[in-house]
């Protein structure tokens, strides 16, 4: 893999680490995130899965970038 692509993978991972926590905090504060009893709604659960997948992709990008440098 070329160094340019490896750097692009690292930029992707850094972007995910910067953007997704803010997104999750906004979703968690949203009125649709909890029902009247305070339990998590499907809205919050779906967004948790989305953020989790984004973190997995970021971790895979980081791993691929590190491996490609060697």
N, C-alpha and C positions, 0 to 999 in steps of 0.2 A: 504494500500500500504506500502511496506517495505521502510524503510529509504534509502536503497541503490537505489531503483528505483526513489524515490523523488529527490535524489541528482543527479542522471543521467538526470532527466528532467531539473534540474537547470543548469547542465553543457551544455545541449542542447541549452537552452535559451541563456546562456552566449556566446556560440560559435556563435550563430546567430547574436547577437548584435556586436560581434567583426568582423565577416567575411563579412556580407552582406553590410555594408556601404562602405567598400573598393571596393567590387565587383561593387556596383552601381556607384561609382565615376569613375571607369575604363570604365564601359559601357557608361556613360554619356559623357566621353571625346572621345570615339571612333568616327571615321569619319562616321560610318554608323548610328549614333544616330540622326543626323540632316540632312535634305535635303539642297539643295542650297539656299532655302529661309529662312532657320533657323528653320523650323518647325520640331517637333519631328516625327521620322519615326516609322514604325511598330516595328523595332528592339528595339528602346528605350521603346516603349509602352509595349511590351511583357516582357521585363526585369523589368520594373516597377511593373508589375503584379506579376512576380515571387518573387521579393523582398518583396512585400506586403504580399503575402501568407506566405513567410518564417517568417515575423514578426508576423503574426497571429498565426502561429504554435508556435513560441517562447513565445508569450503571453499566449497561452493555456497551454503550458508546465509549465510556471511559475505559473499560477493559479492552475493547478493540483498539482504541488509540494507543494505549500503553503497550499492548502486545506488538502493534505495528512498528513501534520505534526500535524493536530489537530484532 
